[in-house]
Amino acid sequence: RRSGSGLDVVVQLVSTKNGYHIWSKTFAGSEADLRPMETEIAASVREALGPSQPRRAALARGGTTNAQAHQLYLRAASEFYQASPDHLRTALVQARQAVALDPSFVRAHWLIIKAERNLASQGQQSAKDADEHSAENLKAVFALDPGSAEAHTEAAFHAYVQEWDWPKAEAGFRAAL
C-alpha cells in the first residue's frame, strides 16, 4: 500500500490447514528502495519459514568439536559410500576411532550401525553379529538423542526383521514420525 511517496508492504504467513496466523511483518520504504526491500522481505520470509529453534538444535546434534574425530568420520563416510566389503571394513575402523575420540559423536555411531548392517546384507557377517555390534551404538544414540527418528527407525526395523515383533516395530516406526 502506498503512503505518500513511501511504500508499506505487509507480509503474512497463514496456515492453510487451520487458518492460523503464523507470522507477519510490515516493511516500509520508498519506490526507489524496492529492490532492497524485496531482498529484506525474502530474507525475513525465509527465516520465518526456516526450521524452528528446537529443530535447529536437533539439526545441530550429532556433530563433534573434535577436529581429529571429524576428519576420521569424513574418511569413514567416504569409504562407506564406496560400499565394497573392504571399504565398509575400513569405514568401520575409522568410525570406531572417531567414536573413541568423541563418544558423543552421534553421526559416527550411525556410520558404525550402517556399516555393520551393510556388511551383513552383503553376507560378510551374520545379521546376529551385526545386531550385537550395532546394539551398543544404538544405545549410545538413544542416550545422546532420545528423540532421534533414526534411532527409533533402526530399533523398529530390528523388531520387524529380526524379532518379528510387529507391535513393537509399529510403535518404533510411529515414534520415529
TAPE-V418873 format. One line per field, one symbol per residue. ss: DSSP state (H for helix, E for strand, C for the rest). Layout:
BEGIN
ss = ???
END
This chain:
BEGIN
ss = CEECCEEEEEEEEECCCCCCEEEEEEEEEEHHHHHHHHHHHHHHHHHHHCCCHHHHHHHHCCCCCCHHHHHHHHHHHHHHCCCCHHHHHHHHHHHHHHHHHCCCCHHHHHHHHHHHHHHHHCCCCCHHHHHHHHHHHHHHHHHHCCCCHHHHHHHHHHHHHHHCCHHHHHHHHHHHC
END
